[in-house]
Amino acid sequence: MKHILITSLLMILLIVCFISPHNTLKASANSSSTAMDCINIVATPDYLSSGLLDDALAAINHARSLEHLRALHLQANFATLNAARQQFVLINLERTDRGLKPLGWDNNLAAMAINYSKQMRDLNFFSHTSPISGSFEKRIGSNPAIAGHFSVAAENLAGNPVVSAGAVYEYMYDDVAENCGHRNNILNKNLTMVGIGEVDGGMYGSMSAQEFLASAPWNPYKG
């Protein structure tokens, strides 16, 4: 009898371990993953010293060459785009040049991203948890257009003196301290859309947020 009871308990534990919830949240980009290589490449040229966007783009190209990727193929009007749209172009090139589908831009997520970037700047904090609006889970759950309509959600945050490309370099090629959580979010094949916000100022020179989402098949996100 005792043997049967122990066996039954073990079977119940095994079943529980393989149950996964519908909504998977990544409130922090520092969750570890073995799905992708985690690398740390010294920025060449040192865009943080020069403060130049062109140097940050050159550093990305240098890092890409070490990963056997072609140089960035930027559209002709790239320099005229705002910082958030520049990030959008850059992260999609990182995806498509690795054989992944590009992310779609979502205005609702972008509004969430720019509001949070402004909040971090104005309240002088840097965290996935806001002193006034709470955790990433709470923030995304309080958005009526999003809550209950996604299967996966993730957030990347960056503070960098070089707008757009500086944040993308940190996310993609200088992310070992965060276990490459930012990089893995950008290269997550399950995520389908993103909204990005970036504002000047703050403790690091500029503050930005990337909000990622995958719509729930059982209750689709309308966007």
C-alpha positions, 0 to 999 in steps of 0.5 A, a space after each residue: 500500500 505504501 509503495 502504491 501511494 509513493 508511486 501515485 505521488 510521483 506520477 502526480 508530480 511529473 504531470 504537474 511539472 509538464 503543465 504550462 500556463 497560457 500566458 508566459 511573461 518575461 518581466 526581466 531580460 535577465 532570465 537565462 536561456 541556452 537557446 542561443 549563444 551568449 556572447 560579449 564582444 568589445 565595441 569596435 570602434 568604442 562608440 561610448 567614448 565617441 558618442 557617435 551613432 555612426 560608431 555604434 553602427 560600425 561596432 554592430 557591423 564589426 560584431 556581426 562580422 564575427 558572427 559571420 553575418 553581412 554588414 547592416 543593409 540600412 534603408 536610404 532614409 535610416 538617418 531621418 528616422 526617429 530613435 525608436 524607428 531606428 531601433 525597429 529597423 536594426 532589431 529586424 535586420 538582426 532577426 531576418 539576417 538570421 533567418 527569423 521573421 521580422 517583427 511587426 510594429 504595434 502602436 499600442 505597444 509603442 505608446 506603452 514603451 514611450 510612456 515607460 521610457 519617460 517615466 524612468 527618465 522623469 522619476 530617475 529610476 531604471 527597472 522593470 518595476 515602476 514605483 508608481 505603475 508596478 511590475 511589467 506583469 501589472 503594467 501589461 495586465 492593466 492595458 485592456 487591449 492587451 490583457 488576456 490577448 497574448 501568449 508571450 510578452 517580454 520587455 527590454 530596457 536600455 539606458 545609453 548615451 548613444 541613441 538607437 544603435 547604442 541600445 541595440 549594441 548593448 542588447 545584442 553584443 554586450 549582454 552577458 551580464 544579463 545572461 543574454 536575456 535582451 538578445 534572446 527576446 529580440 531573437 525569440 521566434 515566438 514573438 511577432 510584434 514590438 513597440 519601442 519608445 526612446 527619449 533623451 535624458 535620464 541618468 544614462 543619456 537616453 532611456 528606451 523600452 522595447 515591448 514584445 508580444 505574441 497574440 494568443 490564438 485562443 483570444 487574439 490581440 487586435 492591435 
